[in-house]
Amino acid sequence: MFVSEGTILHADLDAFYASVEQRDDPSLRGRPVIVGGGVVLAASYEAKAAGVRTAMGGHAARRLCPEAIVVEPRMSAYTRASRAVFEVFRQTTPMVEGLSIDEAFLDVSGLRRIAGPPSEIAAGLRRAVRDQVGLPITVGVARTKFLAKVASAVAKPDGLLVVPTDKELQFLHPLPVERLWGVGQVTAAKLRDRRIFTVGQLAGLGEATLVSLLGQGAGRHLDALAHNRDPRAVQTGKRRGSMGAQRALGRGPRTPAALDGMLAGLVDRVARRMRGAGRTGRTVVLRLRFTDFTRATRSHTLARATSHTQTILDATRRLLAGALPMIEERGITLIGISVGNLDDHYLQLPLPFVEQDGVALDAALDAVRDRFGSAAITRGVLVGHNPGLEMPMLPD
């Protein structure tokens, strides 16, 4: 019997960092593994079964799973594994849109004659990743990017789920509303207050009711997703809209001076990446997570696009100063910054045409770090302190 299948695949590696550790050390296979001691960067599914979750404090994780094996992260190993997996993606189809180092959308339309239906292509992709890279991967297949991503989440771990085009809402509507992009804790609580627990119940409200309840943007967005309306195509060669970095802090107290030093290190890292990619940006964003797991975001838009370290640092320091009362009251477990509204390296110089202070210094520091490594030179405030991990990322 012919089954109509969508042509978009969402491929997502399972517990990526932990899977790489289990691949490279056979003694870890089948055992609970936690990557990262102070803060959990990743947990194997054996550890997740005991309640361990990413971003959880290390002490809390070990209380939940005392038999877990804690390993130090190896970012270079994860980067190599990611590159190998993306090579398999590109061998499958040239239409690959990377989302992060461990997941991507693939468009396999037009490949039926040479490679078979999408379900067979997806099964072959999973075999190739397992055989060539030694890692488990889950794939969702659907007509839209949204539904393909939902399908892969439902199929985890190490699964394959195809959503036939004539059974999309039959699959989607029984799922909890949290499966919809954009439904976080606050929105979910509002919906629960209205006795809305499933996607189908949300779809039944209608757009007008959702807009009145959640606002125009969120209401229209969720109504569209609840009916699987997602016109986005898989895009290749798309450049980032923002660049950022963050650092998990654990649950201990942090002084304003310590936070300022961490912020400076993150800004150094992001500004260097921007200059290396030939990008400038205008919107500076500070992201915070508190000890009660709530989050806050603060942003500022600069008058001109820049990749100048000091300009970005000054803006983030002002944002941090404004957030200090919240941090003192609620504690902090994560600090991050990003620069958005990125464009190609174009700087509109104000009159008179005077070079911005520090541009030459940025160039000199970049040259030293490019030649001798990121740790070759650092700020005085960071000497003797752990600069934090630099997470692997897709190329810009």
C-alpha positions as CSV (number, residue, x, y, z in Angstrom):
1,M,0.0,0.0,0.0
2,F,1.4,3.4,-1.0
3,V,1.9,5.8,1.9
4,S,2.3,9.5,1.1
5,E,5.4,10.7,2.9
6,G,6.8,14.2,3.4
7,T,10.3,15.0,2.2
8,I,11.8,16.8,5.1
9,L,14.0,15.0,7.6
10,H,15.0,16.2,11.0
11,A,18.1,14.3,12.1
12,D,19.1,14.7,15.8
13,L,22.0,12.9,17.5
14,D,21.1,11.2,20.8
15,A,22.7,12.6,24.0
16,F,25.5,13.7,21.7
17,Y,28.4,14.4,24.1
18,A,27.6,11.3,26.2
19,S,27.3,9.1,23.2
20,V,30.7,10.2,21.9
21,E,32.1,9.2,25.3
22,Q,30.4,5.8,25.3
23,R,31.6,5.3,21.7
24,D,35.2,6.0,22.6
25,D,35.3,4.2,25.9
26,P,33.6,0.7,25.7
27,S,33.5,0.5,29.5
28,L,30.9,3.3,29.6
29,R,28.4,1.6,27.3
30,G,25.1,0.7,28.9
31,R,26.1,2.7,32.0
32,P,24.9,6.1,33.3
33,V,27.3,8.8,32.0
34,I,27.4,12.5,33.0
35,V,29.5,14.9,30.9
36,G,30.7,17.8,33.1
37,G,31.2,17.8,36.8
38,G,30.1,21.3,38.1
39,V,27.2,21.5,35.7
40,V,25.7,18.7,33.5
41,L,26.5,19.4,29.9
42,A,25.1,16.1,28.7
43,A,23.7,12.8,30.2
44,S,23.4,9.4,28.7
45,Y,19.9,7.9,28.5
46,E,20.8,5.6,31.3
47,A,21.5,8.7,33.5
48,K,18.4,10.5,32.2
49,A,16.3,7.5,33.3
50,A,17.3,8.4,36.9
51,G,16.2,12.1,36.4
52,V,19.5,13.7,35.4
53,R,19.0,16.6,33.0
54,T,21.2,18.9,31.0
55,A,22.1,22.2,32.9
56,M,21.5,20.5,36.3
57,G,24.0,21.1,39.0
58,G,26.6,18.3,39.4
59,H,25.8,17.6,43.0
60,A,22.0,17.3,42.3
61,A,22.7,15.0,39.4
62,R,24.9,12.7,41.5
63,R,22.3,12.6,44.3
64,L,19.7,11.4,41.7
65,C,22.2,8.9,40.1
66,P,25.0,8.1,42.5
67,E,26.2,5.3,40.3
68,A,26.8,7.7,37.4
69,I,30.2,8.0,35.9
70,V,31.3,11.6,35.5
71,V,33.7,12.5,32.7
72,E,35.3,15.7,31.7
73,P,34.1,17.2,28.4
74,R,36.3,16.8,25.3
75,M,35.2,19.5,22.9
76,S,37.7,18.6,20.2
77,A,36.3,15.1,20.1
78,Y,32.7,16.4,19.8
79,T,33.7,18.8,17.0
80,R,35.3,16.0,15.0
81,A,32.3,13.8,15.5
82,S,30.0,16.5,14.3
83,R,32.0,17.2,11.2
84,A,31.9,13.5,10.3
85,V,28.1,13.3,10.8
86,F,27.5,16.4,8.7
87,E,29.6,14.8,6.0
88,V,27.1,11.9,6.0
89,F,24.3,14.4,5.8
90,R,25.9,16.0,2.7
91,Q,26.4,12.6,1.1
92,T,22.7,12.0,1.5
93,T,21.5,15.2,0.0
94,P,23.0,18.6,-0.8
95,M,20.0,20.3,0.9
96,V,21.2,20.4,4.5
97,E,20.4,23.1,7.0
98,G,22.4,22.8,10.2
99,L,20.7,23.9,13.4
100,S,23.5,23.0,15.8
101,I,26.5,20.7,15.9
102,D,24.2,17.7,16.5
103,E,21.1,18.3,14.5
104,A,20.0,19.4,11.0
105,F,17.1,19.5,8.6
106,L,17.5,17.6,5.3
107,D,15.3,18.0,2.2
108,V,15.2,14.8,0.1
109,S,12.6,15.8,-2.5
110,G,13.6,14.7,-5.9
111,L,15.7,11.7,-4.7
112,R,12.9,9.1,-4.9
113,R,14.1,7.7,-8.2
114,I,17.7,7.3,-7.2
115,A,17.5,6.7,-3.5
116,G,13.9,5.5,-2.8
117,P,11.2,7.1,-0.6
118,P,12.0,9.4,2.3
119,S,11.5,6.6,4.9
120,E,14.2,4.5,3.1
121,I,16.5,7.4,2.8
122,A,16.1,8.2,6.5
123,A,16.8,4.5,7.5
124,G,19.9,4.6,5.3
125,L,21.0,7.8,6.9
126,R,20.7,6.3,10.4
127,R,22.7,3.2,9.3
128,A,25.4,5.4,7.7
129,V,25.9,7.5,10.8
130,R,26.0,4.4,13.0
131,D,28.5,2.6,10.6
132,Q,30.7,5.5,9.7
133,V,30.7,7.6,12.9
134,G,29.6,5.0,15.5
135,L,26.8,7.2,17.0
136,P,23.0,6.7,17.4
137,I,20.8,9.2,15.7
138,T,17.0,9.8,15.6
139,V,15.2,10.9,12.4
140,G,11.8,12.3,12.0
141,V,10.2,12.5,8.5
142,A,7.3,14.8,7.7
143,R,6.0,17.4,5.2
144,T,7.0,20.4,7.3
145,K,10.1,21.3,9.3
146,F,8.0,21.8,12.4
147,L,6.4,18.3,12.3
148,A,9.7,16.6,11.3
149,K,11.3,18.0,14.5
150,V,8.3,17.0,16.6
151,A,8.5,13.5,15.1
152,S,12.2,13.1,15.9
153,A,11.6,14.2,19.5
154,V,8.8,11.6,19.9
155,A,11.0,8.9,18.3
156,K,14.0,9.4,20.7
157,P,16.2,7.7,21.5
158,D,17.7,6.0,18.4
159,G,14.5,5.9,16.5
160,L,12.8,6.7,13.2
161,L,9.3,8.1,12.9
162,V,7.5,8.9,9.6
163,V,4.4,11.0,9.8
164,P,2.2,10.2,6.7
165,T,0.9,13.4,5.0
166,D,-2.7,12.2,5.4
167,K,-2.3,11.6,9.1
168,E,-0.5,14.7,10.3
169,L,-3.2,16.0,12.6
170,Q,-4.0,12.5,13.8
171,F,-0.4,12.3,15.0
172,L,0.0,15.9,16.2
173,H,-3.3,16.6,18.1
174,P,-3.0,14.1,20.9
175,L,0.5,15.4,21.9
176,P,0.9,17.8,24.9
177,V,0.9,21.5,24.1
178,E,4.6,21.7,25.3
179,R,5.5,20.0,22.0
180,L,4.8,23.2,20.1
181,W,7.6,25.6,19.5
182,G,7.1,28.7,21.7
183,V,5.2,27.0,24.5
184,G,7.4,27.4,27.6
185,Q,6.5,27.3,31.3
186,V,4.6,30.6,31.4
187,T,2.5,29.9,28.2
188,A,1.8,26.3,29.3
189,A,0.5,27.5,32.7
190,K,-1.8,30.0,31.0
191,L,-3.2,27.2,28.8
192,R,-3.6,24.8,31.7
193,D,-5.6,27.4,33.5
194,R,-8.0,27.2,30.5
195,R,-7.9,23.4,30.7
196,I,-5.9,23.2,27.5
197,F,-3.5,20.3,27.7
198,T,-3.2,18.9,24.2
199,V,-2.4,20.3,20.8
200,G,-5.8,19.3,19.6
201,Q,-7.5,21.2,22.4
202,L,-5.4,24.3,21.5
203,A,-6.3,23.9,17.8
204,G,-10.0,23.9,18.8
205,L,-9.8,27.3,20.4
206,G,-9.3,29.2,17.1
207,E,-6.9,32.0,16.3
208,A,-9.0,34.8,17.7
209,T,-9.3,33.2,21.1
210,L,-5.5,32.4,21.2
211,V,-4.7,36.0,20.2
212,S,-6.8,37.3,23.0
213,L,-5.2,34.9,25.5
214,L,-1.6,35.1,24.4
215,G,-1.2,38.2,22.3
216,Q,-1.2,38.5,18.5
217,G,2.3,37.1,17.7
218,A,2.1,34.1,20.0
219,G,-1.5,33.4,19.3
220,R,-1.2,33.4,15.5
221,H,2.1,31.4,15.7
222,L,0.6,28.6,17.9
223,D,-2.6,28.4,15.9
224,A,-0.6,27.9,12.7
225,L,1.6,25.2,14.3
226,A,-1.4,23.4,15.8
227,H,-2.7,23.0,12.3
228,N,0.8,22.1,10.9
229,R,1.0,25.3,8.9
230,D,4.7,25.9,8.4
231,P,5.8,27.1,5.0
232,R,9.6,27.3,5.8
233,A,11.8,25.5,3.3
234,V,15.1,23.9,4.2
235,Q,17.8,26.6,3.6
236,T,21.4,25.9,2.7
237,G,24.2,28.4,3.1
238,K,22.2,30.6,5.5
239,R,24.4,32.7,7.7
240,R,23.7,33.1,11.4
241,G,21.4,35.9,12.6
242,S,23.3,36.1,15.8
243,M,26.4,34.9,17.6
244,G,26.7,34.2,21.3
245,A,28.4,32.4,24.1
246,Q,27.3,31.4,27.6
247,R,28.6,29.9,30.8
248,A,27.0,27.7,33.3
249,L,27.9,28.7,36.9
250,G,26.6,26.1,39.3
251,R,24.6,27.3,42.3
252,G,27.2,29.1,44.4
253,P,27.1,32.9,45.1
254,R,28.8,35.2,42.6
255,T,30.1,38.7,43.3
256,P,29.4,41.5,40.8
257,A,33.2,41.6,40.1
258,A,33.3,37.9,39.3
259,L,30.3,38.2,37.0
260,D,31.9,41.2,35.3
261,G,35.1,39.1,34.6
262,M,33.0,36.3,33.2
263,L,31.1,38.7,31.0
264,A,34.3,40.2,29.7
265,G,35.6,36.7,28.7
266,L,32.3,35.9,26.9
267,V,32.4,39.2,25.0
268,D,36.0,38.6,24.0
269,R,35.0,35.2,22.6
270,V,32.0,36.4,20.7
271,A,33.6,39.6,19.3
272,R,36.6,37.5,18.0
273,R,34.2,35.1,16.3
274,M,32.4,38.0,14.7
275,R,35.5,39.5,13.3
276,G,36.8,36.1,12.1
277,A,33.5,35.6,10.2
278,G,33.5,39.2,8.8
279,R,30.3,40.1,10.6
280,T,29.1,43.1,12.6
281,G,26.0,43.5,14.7
282,R,23.8,46.0,16.5
283,T,21.7,44.3,19.1
284,V,23.4,43.1,22.3
285,V,21.6,40.6,24.4
286,L,22.3,39.5,28.0
287,R,20.8,36.1,29.1
288,L,20.5,35.0,32.7
289,R,19.2,31.9,34.4
290,F,18.5,32.0,38.1
291,T,18.6,29.3,40.8
292,D,14.9,28.7,40.5
293,F,15.5,27.9,36.8
294,T,13.6,30.9,35.6
295,R,15.3,33.1,33.0
296,A,15.6,36.7,32.0
297,T,16.7,38.5,28.9
298,R,17.9,42.1,28.5
299,S,18.9,43.7,25.2
300,H,20.2,47.0,23.8
301,T,20.4,48.1,20.2
302,L,23.6,50.1,19.4
303,A,23.5,53.2,17.1
304,R,25.8,51.5,14.6
305,A,26.8,47.9,13.8
306,T,30.1,46.9,15.2
307,S,32.4,44.0,16.1
308,H,34.5,46.2,18.4
309,T,35.1,44.3,21.7
310,Q,35.0,47.4,24.0
311,T,31.8,48.7,22.5
312,I,30.0,45.4,23.0
313,L,31.4,45.0,26.5
314,D,30.3,48.5,27.6
315,A,26.7,47.7,26.4
316,T,26.6,44.3,28.2
317,R,28.0,45.8,31.4
318,R,25.1,48.3,31.4
319,L,22.7,45.5,31.0
320,L,24.3,43.5,33.8
321,A,24.3,46.4,36.1
322,G,20.5,46.8,35.6
323,A,20.0,43.1,36.4
324,L,22.1,42.9,39.5
325,P,19.1,43.4,41.9
326,M,17.4,40.3,40.4
327,I,20.7,38.3,40.6
328,E,21.1,39.3,44.3
329,E,17.6,38.2,45.1
330,R,17.4,35.0,43.0
331,G,20.9,33.8,42.5
332,I,22.4,33.0,39.1
333,T,23.3,29.7,37.5
334,L,24.0,30.8,33.9
335,I,25.2,34.0,32.1
336,G,25.3,34.4,28.4
337,I,25.6,37.1,25.8
338,S,24.8,37.3,22.1
339,V,25.0,39.9,19.3
340,G,22.2,40.0,16.8
341,N,21.1,41.8,13.7
342,L,24.3,40.6,12.1
343,D,25.4,41.8,8.7
344,D,28.4,41.4,6.6
345,H,31.5,43.4,7.7
346,Y,30.3,46.9,6.9
347,L,30.9,49.8,9.2
348,Q,29.3,53.2,8.7
349,L,31.9,55.5,10.1
350,P,30.7,58.7,11.8
351,L,32.1,62.1,10.8
352,P,34.9,62.9,11.2
353,F,36.4,59.7,9.9
354,V,38.5,58.7,13.0
355,E,39.4,55.1,13.7
356,Q,37.5,53.8,16.8
357,D,39.7,53.4,19.8
358,G,40.7,49.7,20.3
359,V,40.3,48.5,16.8
360,A,44.0,48.0,16.3
361,L,44.2,46.3,19.7
362,D,41.4,43.9,18.7
363,A,43.3,43.1,15.5
364,A,46.5,42.5,17.4
365,L,44.9,40.2,20.0
366,D,43.1,38.2,17.3
367,A,46.4,37.7,15.5
368,V,48.1,36.4,18.7
369,R,45.2,34.0,19.5
370,D,45.0,32.8,15.9
371,R,48.7,31.9,16.0
372,F,49.2,30.6,19.5
373,G,45.7,29.6,20.7
374,S,42.8,31.2,22.6
375,A,44.6,30.8,26.0
376,A,47.8,32.6,24.8
377,I,46.6,36.0,26.0
378,T,43.8,36.9,28.4
379,R,42.5,39.7,30.5
380,G,44.1,40.4,33.8
381,V,40.8,39.9,35.6
382,L,40.7,36.3,34.3
383,V,44.2,35.3,35.3
384,G,44.0,32.3,37.6
385,H,40.3,31.8,36.9
386,N,38.7,29.1,34.8
387,P,37.6,30.8,31.6
388,G,34.8,28.3,31.1
389,L,34.3,25.8,28.2
390,E,34.2,27.0,24.6
391,M,31.3,25.0,23.2
392,P,31.7,23.6,19.7
393,M,29.6,25.3,17.0
394,L,28.8,25.0,13.4
395,P,30.8,27.2,11.0
396,D,29.3,30.6,10.3
